Amino acid sequence: MSPASSQAFVEWFRAATPYIHAFRGKTFVIACGGEVVADGRFVALSHDLNLLAALGARIVLAFGTRSQIDGLLKERKHKTQYRDGVRITDAAALKCVREAVGTVRSEIEASLSTGLPNSPMAGADIRVASGNFVTAKPMGILDGTDMLYTGEVRKVDAVGIRAALDGGSIVLLPPLGYSATGETFNLTVENVAARAAIALKADKLLFLVDTVGVERARGGLIRELPVDEGERLLRRSRKVAEDIHLFLPHALEACRGGVRRVHLINRHLDGALLLELFTREGVGTMVVRHSLDHLRDATIDDVGGVLALISPLEDEGTLVKRGRELLEIEIDRFSVVDHDGMIVGCAALYPYPDAKAAELACLAVHPDYRDAGHGADLLNVIEGKAHARGIERLFVLTTRAAHWFIERGFSEANIDALPADKRALYNWQRRSKVLIKAL
């Protein structure tokens, strides 16, 4: 391994450490279609599931069999019909469903049982549990169409699943459910996964889909999708991919039902599960009940996060250096953007009451979040705080961001325009530009 590769590996591992700690003992429901098995990708996925299990995650795997059922029906020259993407399951199709479920379950269990030396599964001791954890009911007649043996989840045996998880097993949930009268119903993997995640109060639900995730109408991946925005997208957009039309409603249902995070990630990307879980940006779309960004006043507990954010900018000379001790003293002057527990933006207000002026200082946004509008949000908050204190002029000293401030209403001024106390402290070596905005 080259020195550059070694360093990149070390940096990635260090960056993943907080997630490793956070995921231990957490319950993840992971859903994949039968295509993942059919195209041979489940072997790689089993390696990733093994890693998650080794790190202490509790895993429930819901799997589908649509492609296998289609193959069996085609062999038997039996046509099947769909309504809104859901199969109408007649008696012949139900036989194929049972056969496909048995085949796919066997292949999944075989992959999870592999323990070859010099492979990612070496030393793996994965137990697999499956059973009649799902009670189903018939979907019935929808707009005049009898769905026959197609059903939907009535109840999930959360107690039984938790007992299996407590025993160290990965729990498999097939797309089958059984009624109180002993009937068998064909279910969709997305319905099973969402209802299981809600019943288990899962920490995460992850759907492996055919696309990169939810995309904007004009292109580009939506990385974070609050429930209300997801509902609007489904109502208004005609360009949502077919897979997203199937999975997104269940992702929204799960979030409304108490699952904090639902992820839609590309099944075609090798290692997508790990990239989504162990990197800050992820590779898919994360559906949340509310936006994870929270703009608030800083507290003493934020000192470490603010230091981590501003230190690189201080080292390159963009910001004036502040030590931890000074920051602890002045932390009540700061506002921060908190993204799911991580400080990704900050700004401070330093009033000069006698001059009815105030300094906007230490405005910084993490590089990965600079396209989210956090800088403008922080500026608005600081302006609001200044106005509430009777401040008439807001000024900033900057060496590299003059144009950004000018675009937002600031004007370049002479050093003499600064309050006398600030003027006396002006650093002539930095030669910062003075920008002022009337409030």
C-alpha positions as CSV (number, residue, x, y, z in Angstrom):
1,M,0.0,0.0,0.0
2,S,1.4,3.4,-1.0
3,P,1.9,6.1,1.6
4,A,-0.9,8.1,0.1
5,S,-3.3,5.1,0.2
6,S,-2.3,4.3,3.7
7,Q,-3.0,7.9,4.9
8,A,-6.4,7.9,3.1
9,F,-7.3,4.6,4.8
10,V,-6.3,5.9,8.2
11,E,-8.2,9.2,7.7
12,W,-11.3,7.3,6.6
13,F,-11.2,4.9,9.5
14,R,-10.8,7.8,11.9
15,A,-13.8,9.6,10.3
16,A,-15.9,6.4,10.6
17,T,-15.2,6.0,14.3
18,P,-18.1,8.1,15.6
19,Y,-20.5,6.0,13.5
20,I,-19.0,2.8,14.7
21,H,-19.7,3.9,18.3
22,A,-23.2,5.2,17.4
23,F,-24.3,2.0,15.6
24,R,-23.4,-0.5,18.3
25,G,-26.6,-2.1,19.6
26,K,-28.8,-0.3,17.1
27,T,-31.5,-2.0,15.0
28,F,-31.3,-1.6,11.2
29,V,-34.0,-2.9,8.8
30,I,-32.5,-3.4,5.4
31,A,-34.6,-4.2,2.4
32,C,-33.5,-5.5,-1.0
33,G,-35.3,-6.9,-4.0
34,G,-34.8,-10.3,-5.5
35,E,-32.7,-8.6,-8.2
36,V,-29.8,-8.3,-5.8
37,V,-29.7,-12.1,-5.5
38,A,-30.4,-12.7,-9.2
39,D,-27.6,-10.6,-10.5
40,G,-25.0,-12.0,-8.0
41,R,-24.6,-8.9,-5.9
42,F,-25.8,-10.4,-2.7
43,V,-22.4,-12.0,-2.1
44,A,-20.9,-8.5,-1.7
45,L,-23.9,-7.4,0.3
46,S,-23.4,-10.3,2.7
47,H,-19.9,-9.1,3.3
48,D,-21.2,-5.7,4.4
49,L,-23.9,-7.3,6.5
50,N,-21.2,-9.4,8.2
51,L,-19.2,-6.2,9.0
52,L,-22.3,-4.5,10.5
53,A,-23.0,-7.5,12.6
54,A,-19.4,-7.6,13.8
55,L,-19.7,-4.0,14.8
56,G,-22.7,-4.8,17.0
57,A,-25.6,-3.7,14.8
58,R,-28.8,-5.7,15.0
59,I,-29.9,-6.5,11.5
60,V,-33.3,-7.4,10.0
61,L,-33.2,-8.2,6.3
62,A,-36.4,-8.0,4.3
63,F,-36.1,-9.4,0.8
64,G,-38.2,-9.5,-2.3
65,T,-38.6,-12.0,-5.1
66,R,-40.2,-10.1,-7.9
67,S,-37.7,-11.0,-10.6
68,Q,-37.6,-14.7,-9.6
69,I,-41.5,-14.9,-9.7
70,D,-41.5,-13.2,-13.1
71,G,-39.0,-15.8,-14.3
72,L,-41.0,-18.7,-13.1
73,L,-44.3,-17.4,-14.5
74,K,-42.6,-16.8,-17.9
75,E,-41.3,-20.4,-17.9
76,R,-44.9,-21.6,-17.2
77,K,-46.3,-19.2,-19.8
78,H,-48.6,-17.7,-17.3
79,K,-49.2,-13.9,-17.6
80,T,-49.4,-11.7,-14.5
81,Q,-51.0,-8.4,-14.1
82,Y,-50.0,-5.4,-12.0
83,R,-52.0,-2.6,-10.4
84,D,-49.9,0.5,-9.5
85,G,-46.8,-1.5,-9.5
86,V,-48.2,-4.3,-7.3
87,R,-48.7,-7.8,-8.6
88,I,-52.2,-9.3,-8.7
89,T,-51.5,-12.7,-7.3
90,D,-53.7,-15.5,-8.5
91,A,-53.4,-19.1,-7.4
92,A,-50.8,-19.9,-10.1
93,A,-48.7,-16.9,-9.2
94,L,-48.9,-17.8,-5.5
95,K,-47.3,-21.2,-6.2
96,C,-44.5,-19.3,-7.9
97,V,-44.2,-16.9,-5.0
98,R,-43.7,-19.8,-2.5
99,E,-41.2,-21.4,-4.8
100,A,-39.3,-18.2,-5.4
101,V,-39.2,-17.3,-1.7
102,G,-37.8,-20.7,-0.8
103,T,-35.1,-20.4,-3.4
104,V,-34.0,-16.9,-2.5
105,R,-34.1,-17.6,1.2
106,S,-31.8,-20.6,0.6
107,E,-29.4,-18.5,-1.4
108,I,-29.3,-15.7,1.2
109,E,-28.7,-18.2,4.0
110,A,-25.9,-19.9,2.0
111,S,-24.2,-16.5,1.4
112,L,-24.4,-15.5,5.0
113,S,-23.0,-18.9,6.1
114,T,-19.9,-18.7,4.0
115,G,-16.7,-18.5,6.0
116,L,-13.8,-19.0,3.6
117,P,-10.3,-18.1,4.8
118,N,-8.8,-14.9,3.3
119,S,-12.3,-13.5,2.5
120,P,-14.4,-10.9,4.2
121,M,-16.5,-13.7,5.7
122,A,-13.5,-15.4,7.4
123,G,-14.3,-16.1,11.0
124,A,-18.0,-15.0,10.6
125,D,-20.4,-16.8,12.9
126,I,-23.7,-15.5,11.6
127,R,-26.9,-17.2,12.6
128,V,-30.0,-16.6,10.5
129,A,-33.5,-16.7,11.9
130,S,-36.7,-16.6,10.0
131,G,-40.3,-17.6,10.6
132,N,-43.9,-16.5,10.6
133,F,-43.1,-13.1,12.1
134,V,-45.6,-11.3,9.8
135,T,-49.4,-11.6,10.0
136,A,-51.1,-10.5,6.8
137,K,-54.5,-9.6,5.5
138,P,-55.9,-9.5,1.9
139,M,-55.5,-6.3,0.0
140,G,-59.0,-6.9,-1.2
141,I,-60.7,-5.2,-4.1
142,L,-59.2,-1.9,-5.2
143,D,-61.1,0.3,-7.6
144,G,-62.9,-2.8,-8.9
145,T,-59.8,-4.9,-9.2
146,D,-59.6,-8.0,-7.0
147,M,-56.0,-8.4,-5.8
148,L,-56.7,-12.0,-4.9
149,Y,-53.7,-13.5,-2.9
150,T,-51.9,-10.2,-2.8
151,G,-51.9,-8.9,0.8
152,E,-50.5,-6.3,3.1
153,V,-49.1,-6.5,6.6
154,R,-51.5,-6.7,9.5
155,K,-49.1,-7.1,12.3
156,V,-45.4,-7.8,12.9
157,D,-44.2,-10.0,15.8
158,A,-41.8,-7.5,17.2
159,V,-41.3,-9.5,20.4
160,G,-40.3,-12.6,18.4
161,I,-37.9,-10.7,16.2
162,R,-36.3,-9.0,19.1
163,A,-35.7,-12.3,20.8
164,A,-34.0,-13.6,17.7
165,L,-31.9,-10.4,17.5
166,D,-31.0,-10.7,21.2
167,G,-29.7,-14.2,20.4
168,G,-27.3,-12.7,17.9
169,S,-29.1,-13.7,14.7
170,I,-29.8,-11.8,11.5
171,V,-33.6,-12.0,11.0
172,L,-34.9,-12.7,7.5
173,L,-38.3,-11.4,6.5
174,P,-39.6,-12.9,3.3
175,P,-42.4,-11.2,1.2
176,L,-45.0,-13.6,2.6
177,G,-47.6,-13.2,5.4
178,Y,-50.0,-15.6,6.9
179,S,-53.5,-14.9,8.0
180,A,-55.3,-16.1,11.2
181,T,-57.2,-18.6,9.0
182,G,-54.0,-20.1,7.6
183,E,-54.0,-18.4,4.2
184,T,-50.8,-17.3,2.6
185,F,-50.5,-13.9,1.0
186,N,-47.9,-12.3,-1.3
187,L,-46.6,-9.1,0.1
188,T,-44.3,-6.4,-1.2
189,V,-40.8,-6.1,0.3
190,E,-41.3,-2.4,0.9
191,N,-44.5,-2.9,2.9
192,V,-42.9,-5.6,5.0
193,A,-39.8,-3.6,5.7
194,A,-41.6,-0.4,6.6
195,R,-44.0,-2.1,9.0
196,A,-41.2,-4.1,10.6
197,A,-39.1,-0.9,11.1
198,I,-42.1,0.8,12.7
199,A,-43.0,-2.2,15.0
200,L,-39.3,-2.6,16.1
201,K,-38.8,1.1,16.5
202,A,-35.8,0.6,14.3
203,D,-33.0,3.2,14.3
204,K,-32.7,3.0,10.5
205,L,-34.5,1.6,7.5
206,L,-32.5,1.2,4.4
207,F,-34.0,0.5,1.0
208,L,-31.6,-0.8,-1.8
209,V,-33.2,0.6,-5.0
210,D,-32.4,0.7,-8.7
211,T,-31.6,4.4,-8.8
212,V,-29.1,6.7,-7.0
213,G,-31.9,7.9,-4.7
214,V,-34.4,10.7,-5.0
215,E,-33.4,13.2,-7.7
216,R,-34.6,16.7,-8.3
217,A,-36.7,17.4,-11.4
218,R,-33.8,19.2,-13.1
219,G,-31.3,16.5,-12.0
220,G,-29.1,16.1,-9.0
221,L,-29.4,13.9,-5.9
222,I,-31.5,15.1,-3.0
223,R,-29.4,14.0,0.0
224,E,-31.8,14.9,2.7
225,L,-35.5,14.8,2.2
226,P,-37.9,15.9,5.0
227,V,-41.3,14.1,5.0
228,D,-43.3,17.1,4.0
229,E,-41.1,17.8,1.0
230,G,-41.3,14.1,0.1
231,E,-45.0,14.2,0.1
232,R,-45.1,17.3,-2.1
233,L,-42.6,15.7,-4.5
234,L,-44.9,12.6,-5.0
235,R,-47.9,14.8,-5.5
236,R,-46.4,17.2,-8.0
237,S,-43.5,15.6,-9.8
238,R,-44.1,13.5,-12.9
239,K,-40.4,12.6,-13.3
240,V,-40.0,10.5,-10.2
241,A,-38.4,7.1,-11.1
242,E,-40.6,4.0,-11.0
243,D,-38.6,2.5,-8.2
244,I,-38.9,5.7,-6.1
245,H,-42.6,5.7,-6.7
246,L,-42.7,2.3,-5.1
247,F,-40.4,2.8,-2.2
248,L,-40.7,6.5,-1.2
249,P,-44.3,6.3,0.1
250,H,-43.2,3.5,2.5
251,A,-40.1,5.5,3.5
252,L,-42.5,8.4,4.4
253,E,-44.8,6.0,6.2
254,A,-41.9,4.7,8.3
255,C,-40.7,8.2,9.2
256,R,-44.2,9.2,10.3
257,G,-44.4,6.0,12.3
258,G,-41.3,6.9,14.3
259,V,-38.3,5.6,12.4
260,R,-35.8,8.5,12.6
261,R,-33.8,7.8,9.4
262,V,-34.8,6.0,6.1
263,H,-32.2,5.7,3.4
264,L,-32.8,5.1,-0.3
265,I,-29.5,3.9,-1.8
266,N,-28.3,2.5,-5.1
267,R,-28.1,-1.3,-5.1
268,H,-25.8,-1.2,-8.1
269,L,-23.0,0.6,-6.2
270,D,-20.6,-1.8,-4.6
271,G,-20.4,-1.0,-0.9
272,A,-23.3,1.5,-1.0
273,L,-24.5,0.4,2.4
274,L,-21.1,1.2,4.0
275,L,-20.7,4.4,2.2
276,E,-24.1,5.6,3.3
277,L,-23.7,4.6,6.9
278,F,-20.0,5.5,7.5
279,T,-19.5,8.7,5.6
280,R,-20.8,12.1,6.4
281,E,-22.4,12.9,3.1
282,G,-23.5,9.3,2.2
283,V,-24.3,8.2,-1.3
284,G,-28.1,8.2,-1.4
285,T,-31.2,10.0,-0.1
286,M,-32.0,10.1,3.6
287,V,-35.6,10.7,4.5
288,V,-36.2,12.4,7.9
289,R,-39.2,13.7,9.7
290,H,-37.8,17.2,9.9
291,S,-34.6,18.9,8.6
292,L,-31.5,17.9,10.5
293,D,-30.2,21.4,10.3
294,H,-30.8,23.4,13.5
295,L,-29.6,27.0,13.8
296,R,-29.3,28.0,17.4
297,D,-27.4,29.9,20.1
298,A,-24.1,28.3,21.0
299,T,-23.5,26.7,24.4
300,I,-20.3,25.8,26.2
301,D,-20.8,22.2,24.9
302,D,-20.2,23.5,21.4
303,V,-16.7,24.8,22.0
304,G,-15.0,21.7,20.7
305,G,-17.2,21.6,17.6
306,V,-16.6,25.3,16.8
307,L,-12.9,24.8,17.3
308,A,-12.8,21.8,14.9
309,L,-14.7,23.9,12.3
310,I,-12.6,27.1,12.5
311,S,-9.1,25.6,13.1
312,P,-8.4,24.8,9.4
313,L,-9.5,28.4,8.5
314,E,-7.3,29.8,11.2
315,D,-4.3,27.8,10.0
316,E,-4.7,29.1,6.4
317,G,-5.1,32.7,7.7
318,T,-8.7,33.2,6.7
319,L,-9.8,33.7,10.3
320,V,-8.0,35.2,13.2
321,K,-6.7,32.6,15.7
322,R,-8.8,32.0,18.8
323,G,-7.6,29.7,21.6
324,R,-10.0,27.4,23.4
325,E,-9.9,29.6,26.6
326,L,-11.0,32.7,24.7
327,L,-13.6,30.8,22.8
328,E,-15.0,29.4,26.1
329,I,-15.3,33.0,27.4
330,E,-16.9,34.3,24.3
331,I,-19.1,31.3,23.3
332,D,-22.3,33.2,24.2
333,R,-21.6,35.6,21.4
334,F,-21.8,32.7,18.8
335,S,-24.7,31.2,16.8
336,V,-24.1,27.8,15.3
337,V,-25.7,25.5,12.7
338,D,-26.1,22.0,14.2
339,H,-26.4,19.2,11.6
340,D,-27.5,16.1,13.5
341,G,-25.2,16.8,16.4
342,M,-22.3,18.1,14.3
343,I,-21.4,21.9,14.2
344,V,-21.2,22.8,10.5
345,G,-21.5,26.6,10.7
346,C,-20.9,29.4,13.2
347,A,-20.8,33.2,13.4
348,A,-20.3,35.7,16.3
349,L,-21.6,39.1,17.1
350,Y,-19.4,41.6,19.0
351,P,-21.3,44.8,19.8
352,Y,-19.9,48.3,20.2
353,P,-22.9,50.0,21.9
354,D,-21.4,53.5,22.1
355,A,-20.9,53.6,18.3
356,K,-24.3,51.8,17.7
357,A,-22.2,49.3,15.7
358,A,-21.3,45.6,15.9
359,E,-18.8,43.3,14.3
360,L,-19.8,40.1,12.5
361,A,-16.9,37.8,13.2
362,C,-15.8,34.2,12.7
363,L,-18.4,33.4,10.0
364,A,-17.5,29.9,8.9
365,V,-19.3,26.9,7.2
366,H,-17.9,23.4,6.8
367,P,-16.8,22.8,3.1
368,D,-19.3,19.9,2.7
369,Y,-22.2,22.2,3.6
370,R,-21.5,25.4,1.8
371,D,-24.1,24.8,-0.9
372,A,-26.9,24.6,1.7
373,G,-27.3,28.3,2.4
374,H,-26.0,28.2,5.9
375,G,-23.8,31.2,5.5
376,A,-26.7,33.4,4.5
377,D,-28.8,32.0,7.3
378,L,-26.1,32.8,9.9
379,L,-25.8,36.3,8.5
380,N,-29.6,36.8,8.8
381,V,-29.5,35.6,12.4
382,I,-26.6,37.9,13.3
383,E,-28.4,40.9,11.7
384,G,-31.5,40.1,13.6
385,K,-29.6,40.0,16.9
386,A,-27.8,43.2,16.1
387,H,-31.1,45.0,15.2
388,A,-32.7,43.8,18.4
389,R,-29.9,45.5,20.4
390,G,-30.4,48.8,18.6
391,I,-27.3,48.4,16.4
392,E,-27.4,50.6,13.3
393,R,-24.3,49.4,11.5
394,L,-22.9,45.9,11.1
395,F,-19.2,45.6,10.0
396,V,-16.9,42.7,9.0
397,L,-13.2,42.5,8.5
398,T,-12.3,40.0,5.8
399,T,-9.3,39.0,3.7
400,R,-11.0,36.5,1.2
401,A,-14.7,36.8,1.2
402,A,-15.3,40.5,0.3
403,H,-17.4,39.7,-2.8
404,W,-19.7,37.4,-0.8
405,F,-20.5,40.1,1.7
406,I,-20.9,42.8,-1.0
407,E,-23.5,40.6,-2.7
408,R,-25.4,40.7,0.5
409,G,-25.6,44.4,1.0
410,F,-22.2,45.3,2.5
411,S,-20.1,48.2,1.1
412,E,-16.4,48.7,1.3
413,A,-15.3,51.4,3.7
414,N,-12.2,53.0,5.1
415,I,-10.6,51.9,8.4
416,D,-11.7,55.2,9.9
417,A,-15.3,54.0,9.7
418,L,-14.6,51.4,12.4
419,P,-15.5,52.2,16.1
420,A,-12.5,53.7,17.9
421,D,-11.9,50.6,20.1
422,K,-11.9,48.3,17.1
423,R,-9.8,50.7,15.0
424,A,-7.1,50.6,17.7
425,L,-6.9,46.8,17.4
426,Y,-6.7,46.7,13.6
427,N,-4.0,44.3,12.3
428,W,-2.1,46.1,9.6
429,Q,-0.2,42.9,8.7
430,R,-3.5,41.1,7.7
431,R,-4.7,44.2,5.8
432,S,-8.3,43.0,6.1
433,K,-10.9,44.8,4.0
434,V,-13.5,46.7,6.0
435,L,-17.1,46.1,4.9
436,I,-20.1,47.8,6.5
437,K,-23.9,47.3,6.1
438,A,-26.5,49.7,7.5
439,L,-29.3,47.9,9.3
